[in-house]
Amino acid sequence: MADARATMARLRGRLRVAILIVSLADLIALDLPALLTHLDVYVVAWPVVAGYLALLAVLAAEGVLITRGRSWGWWRWPALGLTLAISVLVNALIPAGEVSGYANWPLDGIGWVTVVLLFDLDLAVLLAVLAAHFATTFVHLGIAGQLAPVTLINVGTDVVTIGAFQVMAGVATGMLRAAASSAARAAEAEEAVRAAEVIAARVHEDRRRRSEQLDAEVRPLLVGLADGRLDPAADQTRRESAIAAARMGRLFAEGDDVDDRLLHELKACVDVAERRGVLVDLATQGSWPGLPLDVRRGLTEAPVRVLSTARNWARVTVLGTDSGVSVSVVADGDAAGIPAEADGAVTITTVEDEDRLWVKATWLTRT
Amino acid sequence: MGEGDVADPDLITAVIIDDHPAITAGVRAWCAAARPPVELVDADGRIARAWTEPGASAQVVIFDLQLGGPPAFRELERLVDAGRQVIVYSQRADRDTVLTCLDLGVFTYLTKAEGPDHLIPAIRAAAADLPYTSPSLGGAISTDRRPSRPQLSEREMETLVAWFESDSKRLVAGKLGVSIKTVETYIDRVRIKYANTGRPARTKAALVERAIQDGLIAMEDLTP
């Protein structure tokens, strides 16, 4: 269905070529003999010849534009003005008595050129321009006082037969244009549906993964608390609960659509600590664009543990340099269970000093 | 302020320009609790009061960079050009702001997350032309990527990063396996290197001169 737009574009291209061929055939096979055999009829002949050549030039330009796959754009208006000027000029140079005859070759030729020029515009514009073009002939007859019914019927028949073809060509281009835009709309709608499906699948997968992890971490704790195996007053239980709560915070934050995921996830952990009454000072410096999930996890894992065991205060810093990213926590917590390595090739260093614990997780861009 | 005793020559006077009364009140309490105390003049959020007495003769200016508008770099520059020792005390912590202030020639930069443990020593250091680098300033310097930045040794960089992260010279010393004195030396040397670059200012020159006199840094370390 996404090909529909391409198909419509190809069809329009071919219709454009067809209209050009019809216009050229009309100008060369019908109008050229008419022009050459009536050179002596015109008041002055050379402007008529020049007008004819100018129309040919317009069609040649159309040929070039087609091969380049381009539209007339703004240039259609000067070209249209020139074409209508030729319509008026040639009419003015035809003696009134010859207006209904072959000497008036522009009657059909110019109409086709306007169809070419107005190919991608609304049908109403073409109708108006054709009406103006045909009107020049009638105005000419009116001024010359040649409004005899026979003459009017003659010219009128020509106008109707010639005009009918040209209007039909215009109608065809309009229909094709409408079909193309509805095809484009349909294709866009289908793409939007497909994108929504992919996003929904990914979100679902993400939620499933997170709920599994929550299950594995939180369920044993909750079950233990429920059946009395774990004592809510015990330090160990409290610490494990605090760590689980911080991890849940981080897990929920992982699904959010934010610019800085690392900081966002870290703030979720800080929130949990602050809710326990820990005073947290968070300072950041530098930048760390688009870190993958396992690196973010590795960087936050050890700090999360320290934050969860902090008793009164903690200083959390994030530093991004050319060589890597580090997350560091200094707190009055305890070092039990801090690993030396974490997900995503993150290294952990620990320094203890009386009542303070300093844990730093570092991820290097180059190893 | 305003007690009738004879002026103590060792008493340091600072003027605070901050449009938040709570900050001014807090800083006043810290200054009063300091031993020896620091005399604080309240400019009431108006920069003009740093130019008129009693603000004009205060040795140190504590300057909130944002007084209800964009950062007041122009006013800061004017104070520095007049030879005032300015401590920027701001809620902004972004690197560009910090480094811009440093380049203008401020004495040091503290964020408002940094309390009396940093502000009081910074005021004393400013009055004595001794360098003072807060952890936030250390963090900004350690991520400086401008081509004009001074060359720092690997050890200086490590120390600076650890200082930013831990906010404790003892932890830095423990981590890098050096003495606290060495940690201080590294941090101060970096500060002097920055004082020796960029836009010249009298306050910067004073810092460098004092550091050379004290043997903190040698002349040849400063020539790029």
Interface residues (C-beta under 8 A of the other chain):
Chain A: D281 A283 T284 Q285 G286 R315 T317 L319 G320 T321 D322 S326 S328 V330 T349 V351 D353 R356 W358 K360
Chain B: A93 R95 T111 A113 P135 S136 G139 A140 S142 T143 R145 V161 F164 E165 S166 D167 S168 R170 L171 G174 K175
